[in-house]
Amino acid sequence: MVEAHLLDYTGDPLYGKTLAISYLHYLRPEIAFPSLEALQEQLHQDLSQARAWAAQPPKEQP
């Protein structure tokens, strides 16, 4: 199973739609958090990392 977050998407709701996604980076494994605050902090870190990856120019394919 894959979870995808569309950064800054403001279009129509996508519930019930079929999307094609491409794997670019592995963020982290699924883990249990000891508190809501720890989860929130990790989500902020995940978002920062995803934005940094998205800001990089695409790599050329061989």
N, C-alpha and C positions, 0 to 999 in steps of 0.2 A: 504494500500500500504506500502511496506517495501523498504527501500533503503539499500543496502549492499555495503560495500567497502572491497575489498580483500587486506589486508595489504601486501605490498611488492610483489604482484603477478607479475611475469614477463613472464608468458606463452603466448600462442596464444590468440588473441582477443576473447572475449566471447560474443560479440554482436550476437543476434539471437539464442543463446544457451539456453537451459533450465538448471537451477541450482536448487539444493535442499539446503536450508539453515535452520539452527536451531537457534532459539531465545535463546540467552544467557544472555543478559543484555539490559535494556532499556536505551538509551543514553540521550535523551531529547525530548521534544515535538517540533513540527514544530513552528518556530517563524520567524517574520519579523525583519530584521536587519536595523538599521538606516543608515548604510554606508557599502561600500565594505570592509573597514578596519575592522569594527566590525565583519562582516561575516568571514573574513580571520582569525581573532583572535579566534573566536569560533571554526572554523574548526581545528585550531592547538590544542586547548584545547580538542576537541572531539578525535582527533587522539592520543593525550597523554593518555587520559582515556581508549581508546580502547586498546592501547598497554599494559597498566597496567593490564587490565582485561585478555588479551591474555597471559601475562606472569605468571599468577596464575595457580597453578596446578588444574586440573579438580576436581570438587567435586564428591564424591562417590554417586551414585544413590541408594535410598532405595530398 
